[in-house]
Amino acid sequence: MAPEDALTGIAEVAIGLAGFSGLVAAFEQRSGRSWRGDQKARIVFLVALSFGVITTSLLPSAISGFSESPAMVWGIPMVSCGLLTLTSLLAWVVLSRRHGYRLQFPRTSISILSISSTLQLGVLLSGLGLVLPYSSGLFVLGLLSILVFCANMFLALLHITWSD
């Protein structure tokens, strides 16, 4: 499978994840219950990360229309993705610690967060041409790790929503 095909598939999964997050939000709102802070934060992060994944996974195709340089085609999306996701992951850790949000699946969540953060650092460094320069495979793995992080966050959202 070509990286471009994988990126299109990743974008489609991210669209679905954003959509399911919206459905959970709509059903929760419709039930008349008020939102807790951790539920709001999870939905915002899910939607933001989903749209970030959609955008950065489609950028290589858009950029390849006017440049064939790997630094442009892969570098720009990889640096964008790395910066966006590392900032988001760090923001999530700080926000959840500051407000005392409980991890729903601690072992799994910490493992996923660690792996995703490491891969995103690799994506950023690769996009800058420093480690495995402009590796499309690493980019795909980095995006997949963010989808796994989002899926874990989505399951946590369902768990806290349905356990009330």
LUMTILUM-418395 format. One record per residue: residue number from 1; x, y, z of N, C-alpha, C, O in turn. Coordinates in steps of 0.02 Angstrom, whole numbers, padded with zeros to 5 digits. Example, Ala and Ser with C-alpha at 12.3 -4.5 7.8 and 13.67 -1.06 7.14 Angstrom:
<pts>
> pati, n_x, n_y, n_z, ca_x, ca_y, ca_z, c_x, c_y, c_z, o_x, o_y, o_z
> 1, 00660, -00284, 00390, 00615, -00225, 00390, 00660, -00165, 00390, 00712, -00166, 00423
> 2, 00642, -00112, 00354, 00684, -00053, 00357, 00645, 00002, 00394, 00670, 00057, 00402
</pts>
This chain:
<pts>
> pati, n_x, n_y, n_z, ca_x, ca_y, ca_z, c_x, c_y, c_z, o_x, o_y, o_z
> 1, 00042, -00059, 00000, 00000, 00000, 00000, 00045, 00062, 00000, 00092, 00067, 00040
> 2, 00030, 00108, -00044, 00067, 00170, -00048, 00049, 00214, 00012, -00007, 00212, 00036
> 3, 00097, 00254, 00036, 00083, 00298, 00093, 00023, 00344, 00081, -00015, 00358, 00128
> 4, 00015, 00367, 00020, -00041, 00412, 00005, -00108, 00377, 00016, -00155, 00409, 00040
> 5, -00112, 00313, -00001, -00174, 00275, 00011, -00187, 00267, 00085, -00244, 00274, 00108
> 6, -00134, 00252, 00123, -00141, 00245, 00195, -00163, 00311, 00226, -00205, 00312, 00272
> 7, -00136, 00367, 00201, -00155, 00432, 00228, -00228, 00448, 00216, -00261, 00478, 00258
> 8, -00253, 00429, 00158, -00324, 00439, 00143, -00367, 00398, 00190, -00418, 00423, 00216
> 9, -00348, 00336, 00202, -00384, 00294, 00250, -00383, 00322, 00320, -00433, 00320, 00356
> 10, -00325, 00349, 00340, -00319, 00379, 00406, -00366, 00439, 00412, -00399, 00449, 00463
> 11, -00368, 00480, 00359, -00413, 00538, 00360, -00486, 00516, 00367, -00524, 00547, 00404
> 12, -00505, 00462, 00333, -00573, 00437, 00338, -00590, 00413, 00408, -00645, 00425, 00433
> 13, -00543, 00378, 00440, -00554, 00355, 00509, -00560, 00414, 00556, -00603, 00414, 00601
> 14, -00518, 00465, 00546, -00521, 00525, 00588, -00588, 00561, 00580, -00615, 00588, 00629
> 15, -00615, 00562, 00519, -00681, 00592, 00508, -00734, 00553, 00547, -00777, 00583, 00579
> 16, -00729, 00488, 00545, -00776, 00446, 00583, -00771, 00457, 00658, -00822, 00460, 00693
> 17, -00710, 00464, 00683, -00700, 00475, 00754, -00729, 00543, 00776, -00760, 00548, 00829
> 18, -00719, 00594, 00735, -00748, 00659, 00751, -00824, 00655, 00750, -00858, 00685, 00792
> 19, -00851, 00619, 00702, -00923, 00611, 00697, -00953, 00574, 00756, -01004, 00594, 00783
> 20, -00920, 00520, 00777, -00945, 00483, 00836, -00940, 00525, 00899, -00984, 00521, 00942
> 21, -00889, 00566, 00904, -00883, 00611, 00962, -00942, 00660, 00962, -00969, 00675, 01015
> 22, -00960, 00685, 00904, -01017, 00729, 00898, -01082, 00695, 00917, -01126, 00725, 00949
> 23, -01089, 00631, 00899, -01149, 00594, 00918, -01154, 00586, 00993, -01208, 00594, 01022
> 24, -01098, 00569, 01025, -01098, 00563, 01098, -01118, 00629, 01130, -01158, 00631, 01176
> 25, -01090, 00683, 01104, -01107, 00750, 01130, -01181, 00765, 01121, -01213, 00791, 01167
> 26, -01208, 00749, 01063, -01278, 00763, 01050, -01324, 00721, 01095, -01372, 00748, 01122
> 27, -01309, 00657, 01103, -01351, 00615, 01146, -01347, 00636, 01219, -01397, 00635, 01255
> 28, -01288, 00656, 01241, -01280, 00678, 01311, -01319, 00742, 01322, -01352, 00750, 01373
> 29, -01315, 00788, 01275, -01350, 00852, 01281, -01426, 00841, 01279, -01463, 00874, 01315
> 30, -01446, 00794, 01238, -01518, 00781, 01230, -01548, 00750, 01293, -01608, 00758, 01306
> 31, -01507, 00714, 01331, -01532, 00682, 01392, -01546, 00732, 01447, -01575, 00715, 01499
> 32, -01524, 00794, 01437, -01538, 00847, 01486, -01487, 00851, 01543, -01494, 00894, 01587
> 33, -01438, 00808, 01543, -01387, 00811, 01595, -01336, 00864, 01579, -01322, 00878, 01520
> 34, -01308, 00894, 01630, -01256, 00944, 01617, -01188, 00910, 01608, -01176, 00856, 01635
> 35, -01146, 00942, 01569, -01081, 00915, 01553, -01033, 00926, 01611, -01032, 00979, 01642
> 36, -00993, 00876, 01624, -00939, 00883, 01672, -00878, 00909, 01634, -00873, 00901, 01573
> 37, -00831, 00938, 01670, -00772, 00966, 01639, -00731, 00915, 01601, -00705, 00931, 01547
> 38, -00724, 00855, 01627, -00684, 00805, 01593, -00717, 00781, 01528, -00682, 00764, 01480
> 39, -00784, 00780, 01528, -00818, 00761, 01466, -00809, 00815, 01412, -00795, 00799, 01354
> 40, -00816, 00878, 01432, -00806, 00933, 01384, -00735, 00932, 01356, -00725, 00939, 01296
> 41, -00687, 00924, 01400, -00617, 00925, 01379, -00602, 00868, 01331, -00568, 00877, 01280
> 42, -00629, 00809, 01346, -00616, 00752, 01301, -00646, 00763, 01232, -00615, 00747, 01181
> 43, -00706, 00789, 01229, -00738, 00801, 01164, -00699, 00853, 01125, -00687, 00844, 01065
> 44, -00678, 00907, 01157, -00640, 00959, 01123, -00574, 00930, 01097, -00556, 00943, 01039
> 45, -00539, 00892, 01138, -00476, 00863, 01115, -00486, 00812, 01060, -00447, 00810, 01012
> 46, -00539, 00772, 01065, -00553, 00723, 01012, -00566, 00757, 00945, -00538, 00737, 00894
> 47, -00608, 00808, 00946, -00624, 00842, 00883, -00563, 00879, 00856, -00549, 00876, 00796
> 48, -00526, 00913, 00900, -00467, 00950, 00877, -00414, 00904, 00849, -00386, 00917, 00795
> 49, -00400, 00849, 00884, -00350, 00802, 00858, -00374, 00768, 00794, -00335, 00756, 00748
> 50, -00439, 00752, 00790, -00466, 00721, 00729, -00457, 00768, 00669, -00435, 00746, 00616
> 51, -00474, 00831, 00678, -00466, 00878, 00622, -00392, 00890, 00606, -00375, 00901, 00548
> 52, -00350, 00889, 00657, -00278, 00894, 00644, -00252, 00835, 00603, -00212, 00844, 00558
> 53, -00276, 00775, 00620, -00255, 00716, 00583, -00282, 00719, 00511, -00246, 00703, 00464
> 54, -00344, 00740, 00504, -00373, 00746, 00436, -00331, 00794, 00394, -00312, 00778, 00338
> 55, -00318, 00852, 00421, -00282, 00904, 00384, -00211, 00882, 00366, -00191, 00887, 00308
> 56, -00174, 00858, 00416, -00104, 00841, 00402, -00098, 00778, 00358, -00049, 00771, 00322
> 57, -00147, 00733, 00362, -00142, 00674, 00319, -00159, 00689, 00246, -00138, 00653, 00201
> 58, -00196, 00743, 00234, -00212, 00761, 00165, -00162, 00812, 00135, -00161, 00822, 00074
> 59, -00121, 00842, 00177, -00073, 00892, 00152, -00023, 00865, 00101, -00010, 00899, 00051
> 60, 00005, 00805, 00109, 00053, 00782, 00059, 00025, 00780, -00012, 00059, 00798, -00060
> 61, -00037, 00759, -00019, -00068, 00758, -00085, -00077, 00828, -00113, -00065, 00841, -00172
> 62, -00097, 00874, -00070, -00107, 00944, -00092, -00040, 00976, -00111, -00035, 01009, -00163
> 63, 00011, 00965, -00071, 00076, 00996, -00084, 00109, 00966, -00146, 00144, 01001, -00183
> 64, 00098, 00901, -00157, 00130, 00869, -00215, 00105, 00896, -00281, 00135, 00884, -00334
> 65, 00050, 00933, -00280, 00024, 00965, -00340, 00067, 01022, -00365, 00064, 01040, -00423
> 66, 00107, 01051, -00320, 00150, 01107, -00342, 00224, 01097, -00325, 00265, 01140, -00342
> 67, 00242, 01042, -00293, 00312, 01029, -00278, 00323, 00954, -00272, 00281, 00916, -00248
> 68, 00382, 00932, -00296, 00400, 00862, -00290, 00454, 00852, -00237, 00477, 00796, -00226
> 69, 00476, 00905, -00206, 00528, 00901, -00155, 00503, 00864, -00093, 00452, 00883, -00065
> 70, 00538, 00812, -00072, 00518, 00776, -00011, 00515, 00822, 00050, 00474, 00812, 00095
> 71, 00558, 00872, 00052, 00557, 00919, 00108, 00491, 00958, 00109, 00467, 00976, 00163
> 72, 00462, 00970, 00052, 00397, 01005, 00049, 00339, 00955, 00058, 00296, 00964, 00101
> 73, 00339, 00902, 00017, 00284, 00855, 00016, 00276, 00820, 00084, 00220, 00813, 00108
> 74, 00330, 00798, 00114, 00327, 00762, 00177, 00348, 00805, 00237, 00320, 00797, 00291
> 75, 00396, 00849, 00227, 00422, 00888, 00282, 00371, 00934, 00314, 00363, 00935, 00375
> 76, 00336, 00972, 00273, 00287, 01020, 00299, 00231, 00985, 00337, 00216, 01005, 00394
> 77, 00200, 00933, 00309, 00147, 00899, 00348, 00174, 00865, 00411, 00140, 00864, 00463
> 78, 00234, 00838, 00407, 00262, 00804, 00466, 00277, 00852, 00522, 00263, 00839, 00580
> 79, 00307, 00909, 00506, 00321, 00959, 00557, 00256, 00986, 00585, 00249, 00995, 00646
> 80, 00207, 00999, 00542, 00142, 01024, 00565, 00109, 00973, 00612, 00085, 00991, 00665
> 81, 00109, 00911, 00591, 00079, 00858, 00631, 00116, 00850, 00698, 00084, 00846, 00750
> 82, 00182, 00847, 00695, 00221, 00839, 00756, 00209, 00894, 00806, 00200, 00881, 00865
> 83, 00210, 00956, 00782, 00199, 01013, 00826, 00128, 01013, 00855, 00118, 01023, 00915
> 84, 00079, 01002, 00812, 00009, 01001, 00834, -00003, 00947, 00885, -00032, 00959, 00938
> 85, 00019, 00887, 00870, 00002, 00831, 00915, 00043, 00832, 00979, 00016, 00817, 01032
> 86, 00107, 00850, 00975, 00146, 00854, 01037, 00118, 00909, 01083, 00114, 00899, 01143
> 87, 00100, 00965, 01054, 00069, 01019, 01093, 00003, 00996, 01123, -00011, 01009, 01181
> 88, -00037, 00961, 01084, -00102, 00937, 01108, -00094, 00885, 01163, -00129, 00886, 01214
> 89, -00047, 00838, 01153, -00036, 00786, 01204, -00012, 00817, 01269, -00034, 00799, 01323
> 90, 00034, 00865, 01264, 00059, 00899, 01323, 00003, 00939, 01357, -00004, 00938, 01418
> 91, -00037, 00973, 01317, -00093, 01012, 01345, -00142, 00965, 01381, -00168, 00983, 01433
> 92, -00154, 00906, 01352, -00200, 00858, 01384, -00172, 00836, 01451, -00209, 00833, 01500
> 93, -00108, 00820, 01454, -00078, 00798, 01517, -00083, 00853, 01570, -00103, 00841, 01626
> 94, -00065, 00914, 01551, -00067, 00971, 01598, -00139, 00984, 01620, -00151, 00992, 01680
> 95, -00186, 00986, 01574, -00255, 01000, 01591, -00285, 00945, 01635, -00318, 00960, 01685
> 96, -00272, 00883, 01618, -00301, 00829, 01657, -00271, 00826, 01727, -00306, 00809, 01775
> 97, -00207, 00841, 01734, -00175, 00843, 01800, -00201, 00902, 01841, -00216, 00895, 01901
> 98, -00205, 00960, 01809, -00227, 01020, 01844, -00298, 01013, 01871, -00313, 01036, 01927
> 99, -00342, 00981, 01832, -00412, 00976, 01852, -00429, 00909, 01885, -00486, 00896, 01903
> 100, -00379, 00866, 01891, -00389, 00802, 01925, -00432, 00752, 01886, -00467, 00712, 01917
> 101, -00430, 00755, 01819, -00468, 00707, 01780, -00438, 00638, 01790, -00377, 00629, 01786
> 102, -00480, 00591, 01804, -00459, 00523, 01818, -00448, 00485, 01752, -00489, 00488, 01707
> 103, -00392, 00449, 01749, -00380, 00405, 01691, -00428, 00346, 01697, -00431, 00314, 01750
> 104, -00463, 00331, 01644, -00511, 00276, 01646, -00477, 00208, 01639, -00499, 00159, 01669
> 105, -00425, 00206, 01601, -00388, 00144, 01588, -00314, 00160, 01597, -00278, 00166, 01548
> 106, -00290, 00166, 01660, -00223, 00194, 01673, -00166, 00160, 01636, -00127, 00194, 01603
> 107, -00159, 00095, 01640, -00103, 00061, 01608, -00104, 00071, 01532, -00053, 00087, 01501
> 108, -00161, 00061, 01504, -00168, 00068, 01432, -00157, 00140, 01410, -00121, 00154, 01362
> 109, -00188, 00187, 01446, -00183, 00258, 01428, -00112, 00283, 01432, -00089, 00319, 01387
> 110, -00077, 00266, 01485, -00008, 00289, 01492, 00037, 00258, 01439, 00081, 00292, 01412
> 111, 00026, 00196, 01423, 00066, 00163, 01370, 00053, 00196, 01303, 00100, 00211, 01266
> 112, -00010, 00208, 01287, -00027, 00239, 01223, 00001, 00310, 01219, 00028, 00329, 01168
> 113, -00006, 00348, 01273, 00021, 00416, 01275, 00096, 00417, 01266, 00123, 00460, 01230
> 114, 00131, 00371, 01298, 00204, 00367, 01291, 00225, 00350, 01220, 00270, 00382, 01192
> 115, 00193, 00300, 01192, 00211, 00279, 01123, 00193, 00334, 01074, 00233, 00349, 01029
> 116, 00135, 00364, 01081, 00114, 00418, 01035, 00162, 00477, 01039, 00181, 00505, 00988
> 117, 00180, 00496, 01100, 00226, 00553, 01108, 00294, 00539, 01077, 00323, 00583, 01044
> 118, 00319, 00479, 01087, 00383, 00460, 01058, 00380, 00461, 00981, 00425, 00487, 00948
> 119, 00327, 00432, 00954, 00319, 00432, 00881, 00311, 00503, 00854, 00337, 00518, 00801
> 120, 00275, 00545, 00890, 00266, 00614, 00866, 00331, 00653, 00866, 00343, 00694, 00822
> 121, 00373, 00640, 00916, 00439, 00671, 00916, 00479, 00647, 00856, 00514, 00686, 00824
> 122, 00474, 00583, 00840, 00507, 00555, 00781, 00481, 00586, 00717, 00519, 00601, 00671
> 123, 00415, 00595, 00713, 00384, 00627, 00655, 00411, 00698, 00646, 00429, 00718, 00591
> 124, 00413, 00735, 00701, 00438, 00804, 00699, 00510, 00807, 00676, 00528, 00846, 00632
> 125, 00552, 00765, 00705, 00624, 00764, 00687, 00634, 00740, 00614, 00678, 00765, 00579
> 126, 00593, 00693, 00593, 00597, 00670, 00523, 00575, 00725, 00476, 00605, 00735, 00423
> 127, 00522, 00760, 00494, 00498, 00815, 00452, 00549, 00871, 00447, 00550, 00908, 00397
> 128, 00590, 00879, 00498, 00644, 00929, 00496, 00706, 00903, 00460, 00754, 00940, 00449
> 129, 00704, 00838, 00440, 00760, 00808, 00404, 00817, 00786, 00449, 00872, 00775, 00425
> 130, 00804, 00779, 00514, 00857, 00762, 00561, 00864, 00688, 00575, 00920, 00663, 00583
> 131, 00809, 00652, 00577, 00808, 00580, 00590, 00764, 00547, 00538, 00706, 00569, 00529
> 132, 00788, 00497, 00504, 00750, 00465, 00450, 00716, 00519, 00407, 00654, 00523, 00407
> 133, 00754, 00559, 00372, 00726, 00618, 00338, 00665, 00603, 00295, 00667, 00561, 00250
> 134, 00611, 00639, 00310, 00549, 00639, 00271, 00521, 00569, 00260, 00498, 00552, 00205
> 135, 00522, 00529, 00312, 00499, 00460, 00308, 00422, 00457, 00308, 00389, 00471, 00358
> 136, 00395, 00439, 00251, 00322, 00434, 00246, 00295, 00378, 00290, 00240, 00383, 00317
> 137, 00334, 00324, 00298, 00313, 00269, 00341, 00308, 00290, 00414, 00260, 00272, 00448
> 138, 00356, 00330, 00436, 00354, 00355, 00505, 00295, 00403, 00514, 00262, 00403, 00566
> 139, 00281, 00442, 00463, 00223, 00487, 00465, 00158, 00448, 00473, 00116, 00466, 00514
> 140, 00151, 00395, 00434, 00091, 00352, 00439, 00086, 00322, 00509, 00032, 00323, 00539
> 141, 00141, 00296, 00536, 00141, 00268, 00603, 00123, 00320, 00655, 00085, 00306, 00702
> 142, 00149, 00380, 00648, 00133, 00434, 00694, 00059, 00452, 00693, 00029, 00461, 00746
> 143, 00031, 00456, 00634, -00041, 00470, 00629, -00083, 00414, 00657, -00134, 00426, 00690
> 144, -00062, 00352, 00645, -00099, 00295, 00673, -00096, 00296, 00749, -00145, 00280, 00782
> 145, -00039, 00315, 00777, -00034, 00318, 00850, -00081, 00371, 00879, -00108, 00361, 00933
> 146, -00090, 00425, 00843, -00137, 00477, 00867, -00209, 00451, 00862, -00250, 00466, 00905
> 147, -00224, 00413, 00810, -00291, 00383, 00806, -00303, 00335, 00864, -00358, 00332, 00891
> 148, -00252, 00296, 00882, -00258, 00250, 00939, -00268, 00290, 01003, -00310, 00272, 01045
> 149, -00230, 00345, 01011, -00240, 00388, 01070, -00311, 00415, 01071, -00343, 00415, 01124
> 150, -00336, 00438, 01014, -00404, 00465, 01010, -00456, 00410, 01024, -00506, 00423, 01058
> 151, -00445, 00350, 01000, -00491, 00295, 01013, -00494, 00280, 01088, -00547, 00267, 01115
> 152, -00436, 00281, 01120, -00433, 00270, 01192, -00471, 00326, 01229, -00507, 00312, 01277
> 153, -00462, 00387, 01206, -00497, 00444, 01238, -00572, 00438, 01225, -00612, 00455, 01269
> 154, -00592, 00415, 01166, -00663, 00406, 01151, -00694, 00353, 01196, -00749, 00362, 01221
> 155, -00658, 00297, 01205, -00683, 00245, 01250, -00689, 00270, 01322, -00736, 00253, 01357
> 156, -00641, 00311, 01342, -00644, 00341, 01410, -00705, 00387, 01415, -00740, 00387, 01465
> 157, -00718, 00425, 01362, -00777, 00469, 01360, -00841, 00429, 01367, -00885, 00446, 01406
> 158, -00846, 00375, 01329, -00905, 00332, 01334, -00911, 00303, 01404, -00966, 00300, 01432
> 159, -00856, 00282, 01432, -00856, 00252, 01499, -00881, 00301, 01551, -00924, 00284, 01592
> 160, -00855, 00362, 01550, -00878, 00410, 01602, -00948, 00436, 01588, -00984, 00455, 01635
> 161, -00968, 00436, 01525, -01036, 00459, 01509, -01087, 00408, 01530, -01139, 00425, 01558
> 162, -01073, 00344, 01516, -01121, 00292, 01531, -01119, 00268, 01603, -01166, 00235, 01626
> 163, -01066, 00285, 01639, -01062, 00262, 01709, -01097, 00309, 01757, -01104, 00293, 01816
> 164, -01120, 00366, 01732, -01156, 00413, 01775, -01225, 00389, 01792, -01262, 00422, 01828
</pts>
